[in-house]
Amino acid sequence: MYYVTKRIEISAAHALSLSYESKCEELHGHNWIIKLYCKSKTLNADGMVTDFTKIKEKINSKIDHQNLNKVLPFNPTAENIAKWVCDSIDNCHKVEVWESENNMAAYEKDED
């Protein structure tokens, strides 16, 4: 099995839709860290699991310097963003989304 990890930094804003009162319901921003974990039993024709540059381009072109409520079709919690990133990248099996140094959410595909 081959493994690659890509770390991306983005700046983006969001406002959460919650079932309780919270300051996070107001538009606010983060300097997000997104860590992607990809794996494959075989390499592609270029000898890669997934091209690092293509990962960055795909994620940054959609969410960097954006209001996530306007560009994503779901409540932009860190958990939902992690799943969206994982589903968007070939061979990705796990994603960590860091909103701050102390707050991280992760999504990992089942290995069934």
C-alpha positions as CSV (number, residue, x, y, z in Angstrom):
1,M,0.0,0.0,0.0
2,Y,1.2,3.5,-0.9
3,Y,0.4,6.5,1.3
4,V,0.6,10.2,0.8
5,T,-0.3,13.1,3.0
6,K,-1.1,16.7,1.9
7,R,-1.4,19.7,4.2
8,I,-3.3,22.8,2.9
9,E,-3.8,26.1,4.5
10,I,-6.8,28.2,3.5
11,S,-8.6,31.3,4.8
12,A,-12.4,31.2,4.7
13,A,-15.4,32.4,6.6
14,H,-18.6,30.6,7.6
15,A,-21.6,31.0,9.8
16,L,-23.1,27.9,11.4
17,S,-26.8,27.0,11.5
18,L,-27.2,25.4,14.9
19,S,-30.1,24.1,17.1
20,Y,-28.8,26.2,20.0
21,E,-27.7,29.8,20.5
22,S,-24.0,30.3,19.7
23,K,-21.6,33.1,18.6
24,C,-20.7,30.7,15.8
25,E,-24.0,31.5,14.1
26,E,-22.5,34.9,13.2
27,L,-20.3,35.1,10.1
28,H,-16.6,34.6,11.2
29,G,-13.4,33.4,9.7
30,H,-10.6,30.9,10.3
31,N,-7.2,30.2,8.9
32,W,-8.0,26.5,8.4
33,I,-5.5,23.7,8.1
34,I,-6.7,20.7,6.1
35,K,-4.7,17.5,6.2
36,L,-5.6,14.8,3.6
37,Y,-4.5,11.2,3.7
38,C,-4.6,9.2,0.5
39,K,-3.7,5.6,-0.2
40,S,-3.6,3.2,-3.1
41,K,-2.4,-0.4,-3.8
42,T,-1.1,0.8,-7.1
43,L,0.5,3.9,-8.5
44,N,-1.0,5.8,-11.5
45,A,0.8,6.1,-14.8
46,D,2.8,9.0,-13.4
47,G,4.0,6.9,-10.5
48,M,1.8,8.7,-7.9
49,V,-1.1,7.9,-5.6
50,T,-2.6,11.4,-6.2
51,D,-0.8,14.5,-7.5
52,F,-0.2,17.0,-4.6
53,T,-0.6,20.0,-6.9
54,K,-4.0,18.7,-8.2
55,I,-5.2,18.2,-4.6
56,K,-4.3,21.8,-3.7
57,E,-5.8,23.2,-6.9
58,K,-9.1,21.4,-6.4
59,I,-9.6,22.4,-2.8
60,N,-8.3,25.9,-3.0
61,S,-10.2,26.8,-6.1
62,K,-13.5,26.0,-4.3
63,I,-13.1,27.2,-0.7
64,D,-10.0,29.4,-0.2
65,H,-10.9,33.0,0.6
66,Q,-14.6,32.2,0.3
67,N,-17.7,32.5,2.4
68,L,-18.3,28.7,2.8
69,N,-22.0,29.2,3.2
70,K,-22.2,30.5,-0.4
71,V,-20.0,27.8,-2.0
72,L,-20.9,24.6,-0.2
73,P,-24.3,23.0,-0.3
74,F,-24.4,22.1,3.5
75,N,-23.9,23.5,6.9
76,P,-20.2,24.2,6.8
77,T,-19.1,22.6,10.1
78,A,-15.6,21.3,10.2
79,E,-17.0,17.7,10.2
80,N,-19.0,18.3,7.0
81,I,-16.1,20.0,5.4
82,A,-13.8,17.1,6.2
83,K,-16.3,14.6,4.5
84,W,-16.6,16.9,1.5
85,V,-12.9,17.1,1.0
86,C,-12.5,13.4,1.4
87,D,-15.2,12.7,-1.2
88,S,-13.6,15.2,-3.6
89,I,-10.1,13.8,-3.9
90,D,-9.1,10.5,-5.6
91,N,-7.8,7.9,-3.2
92,C,-8.5,10.0,-0.1
93,H,-9.5,8.0,2.9
94,K,-9.1,10.4,5.8
95,V,-9.2,14.2,6.3
96,E,-8.5,16.4,9.3
97,V,-9.9,19.9,9.3
98,W,-8.3,22.3,11.9
99,E,-10.4,25.5,12.6
100,S,-7.8,26.6,15.1
101,E,-4.8,25.2,16.9
102,N,-7.1,23.6,19.5
103,N,-10.1,22.5,17.4
104,M,-10.0,19.7,14.8
105,A,-12.6,17.5,13.2
106,A,-11.9,14.4,11.1
107,Y,-13.6,12.1,8.7
108,E,-12.4,8.7,7.7
109,K,-14.0,6.4,5.1
110,D,-15.1,2.9,6.3
111,E,-12.8,0.2,5.1
112,D,-15.7,-2.3,4.4
